[in-house]
Every structure is written in structure tokens, then in C-alpha cells.
Amino acid sequence: MSSTLNHPTPTTQDATTGTRVANRRRYLMCRPDRFTVSYRINPWMNPDDPTDTSLAVSQWEQLHQAYLDLGHRIDLIDPLDGLPDMVFAANGGFTLDGTAYGAKFTYQERIPEGPAYMDWFEANGFRVERPEFVNEGEGDIMLVGDTILAGTGFRTDPRSHDEVRRIFDREVVTLNLVNPSFYHLDTAIAVLDPVAPADGSPANIAYLPTAFDEASNRILEQRYPDAIHVSTEDAAVLGLNSISNGREVVIAARAVGFERQLRERGYTPIGVDLSELLLGGGGVKCCTLELRG
């Protein structure tokens, strides 16, 4: 099931004018019709705190509509009974060049999501690579320009990084997460440029330095000297768990400092309220898996 067409534009910045150019993208999402918090597998989750599924759906629909308003193509995967976290589609795999690398989850509660997403990929024309090692999809595997940043430390087995390198024949850079509140890479890094700018500069990111060990920070500083450093306060509302088309950046509405930083860099932030899904440890990016065919 999908809406709108996908007509990607080639650059994130016009080489002549220096203005940012939006790229239309294709995303996979899952309605949170089964969302609740009935177990605890991350610091945000507390089964004793009540959740409102109807509110989660309403907030998710606002995110879905924001993508449609930006001209993106949205595909939907059906939610399955007993899988309340399936709404966090980013964890369902990683796609590039028409190939889908499937997810293999750490916790028993989410393991059935891996095959469900791989079945969807296969049914929708992707060549599926089934994982040998634990990985949680785009939660810990992020494409920045032509480079894949791969996280480890809490969920993803670093041996999966070698799988990704072999399957996609791209440079894979391992980053080590050290703060349990930021257990996935997509909670600590935001990809601001889905493709590299036309002026030859590298695709840029925003990140939280304290989420990484010293070696990883040295890598990030060297590769992304112009990156935005986001405050712990903004990261704590999953402000970095965002989606950018190269110009507009959909972020958590409460990440006001990050919003200001984005405007200063020429991006247009679009705030959405996903506070109910935050009770499950999810934000904008968690709900969004990019389909790169």
C-alpha cells in the first residue's frame, strides 16, 4: 500500500546558489494499531505506565501526513498481533541498491519482526539477504552519502558490520555507543544529507558526542568537521531520531535547541509530537525505514 510517487532529485545543495535542495524519498512505515508497552527492553519503557494506542495512532498519522506533504512515497506494512513494537519500522532491516539486509533482533519479544519484514521486502521486489548475526536494521545501520555508519555496543553484533560490507560493497565505519539511553545509532546521529552536496563537500550529520566512546568521537570529528553537536536535552527527547530530505528535517517537536541549530544551517525543521510512541523508546526515525531501490 503506498501513496504519492518518488522522484528523487540528485543533490542536497544547489552548486550555483548554495541553497538546499529537497530529495523526495521512499519510506516504509507500520501503523501503531498494536502499540502498547507490555515489557521493558529499553530505558524508556515501563509497563506500569499506561499507554494510549489511539493517541499513538493519531500522532503517527501526523508524521505520515508530513511525509506525504513533502512529496515522499510511503509504503505500509501490516501490523501483526503480538508485536507492539512493529511500528518502529527502522529496525526491520536496511535497504540499498534494491537489496534488503534483514534484521535479527536481540530480544525475544521482537524476534518475529525480522521474518515479517523480510517477507515484505521479498514480496515487494527486493533481493533479501538473511542475516547471520544480530542487527537491528537502520537503528544501527545508517547511510551517509556513500558511507555506511554502523553502530554497536548495546544491540547490534559488530560481526554484522562485516556482513553489511560484503553484501553492499560499501565503506562501513563502526561506531561504539556507550550510553544506555542511546542504545541505537539512530538515537545518537541524524543524517542531514541523504546524498552528498553538489559542491563536493561530504554529506553532513548531527550527533551527540557523549553517546560515543573516545575512538568513535575521533572518527566523527575527522569525517564530519561541520557536524551539528546536539545537546543532551534535545537528544533525550529523541531529537536526533529524525528524517531529512536534504532541506526539510522532520524532528521531535520538543527538540527546540536542535530546531534552532538546523535553521542556522539553512535547513527547515518540521516538528512533530510523537510523545506517546516515546513511551516505547521510539521517535521519527524509528517509525521510518528508507527503501532504496
Buried (B, 14 or more C-beta within 10 A) or exposed (E): EBEBEBEBBEBBBBEEEEEBBBBBBBBBBBBBBBBBBEEBBBEBBEEEEEBEBEBBBEBBEEBBEBBEEBBBBBBBBEBBEEBBBBBBBBBBBBBBEEBBBBBBBBBEBBBBBBEBBBEBBEEBEBEBBEBEBBBBBBBBBBBBBEBBBBBBBBBBBBEBBBBBBEBBEBEBBBBBBBBEBBBBBBBBBBBBBBBBBBEEEBBBBBBBBBBBBEEBBEBBEEBBEEBBEBBEEBBBBBBBBBBBBBBBBBBBBBBBBBBEBBEEEEBBBBBBBBBBBBBBBBBBBBBBBBBBE
